[in-house]
Amino acid sequence: MNEYKEYLETGMLGSYRPESAIVKKSDSGAAIAVFRDSTYTLDDDTCTREREMLIKGKRFIISSVFPVKAKATATDRMLALIDADLQKDAKSF
């Protein structure tokens, strides 16, 4: 689907499409997904990804900042947060 047709159908331009990602391997061996519509900035401590989205005529700039030497993935941290919440809820019963 071309971008104009996608915008007409969804009201959103710049949607997340994993099938359009290019996966590269970093020097450390980690997999990095690179998207055509994103810009990447790498410094000593962080990798920043920015992309622009147009949703119903409004422009949004989405920035994601990742530590270069992370101790855990974002998924690992989210799962730990969910587990902590579930444990807290279980103790309240």
N, C-alpha and C positions, 0 to 999 in steps of 0.2 A: 504494500500500500504506500502510495507517495505521501509526503508530509502534508500537503494541502488537503488531500482527501481525508487523511487521519484527523486533521484539525476540524474539518467540517462535520465529521461523524462523532467525534469525541469532545470537541471544544478544548482540546489540549494538544499542544505542540511540544515535543521534547519528552514524551512519555518514556518510561523505562522499558527497553526492549532487550532482554538478555540475548536473544538470537543475533543481535547486531554487535555483540561484544567481541573483542579480540583478546584472547587470553595469552599473556606473555609470562615468561618465567624470570623472576628477579635473580640477582647475583646470589642471594641467600637460598634460592630454591623455591621461594614462595610463588604462588600463582597470583598474577595481577590481571584483573579485567580492565581493559581499556575501551572506552566508548568514543565514537567519532565526534559526538557533540559535547565533549567535556574537555576542559583544560586542566593540566596537572602541573603542580609546582612542588618541587622536592627541595627541602633544605636539610640541615644536619639532623633535626629532631622530628620533623613531620613531613607527611605527604598530603597535599591539599588538592581535592578534586572539586571543580566548579562546573556547573552546567546551568543553562538558562532554560526555563520552561515558560510557555505562554498558555495560560489557562483562562478560558472565557474572556480573552482580551486583556488580561492582566499579566504583567511580566514578573516572574520570580527568578531569583538567582539562588540556587541551592549549592551550599558549600559543605563538603565533608572533609574533616581533618582527622588524619590517622597518624599515630605515633610510628616512627620508622622501626623502633625496637620495642614492639608491644610485648607485654608479658602474657597477654591472653587476647584472643580474637574478640570482636564485638559480639559475636554469637555466644561465645563462652561467658562473657560478662552478663549478657541478657539472660541466659539460662540460670546463672548464679543468682541474679536478682529475682527471677521468678521463683526459684527454689526457696530463697529467703522469705519471700512473701507467703508462699504456701506453708512454710514452717510456722511463721508468725500467726497465720490464720488458724492452723491446727492447734496451736497452744491456747488460742482464745476460746476453744470449745470446752 
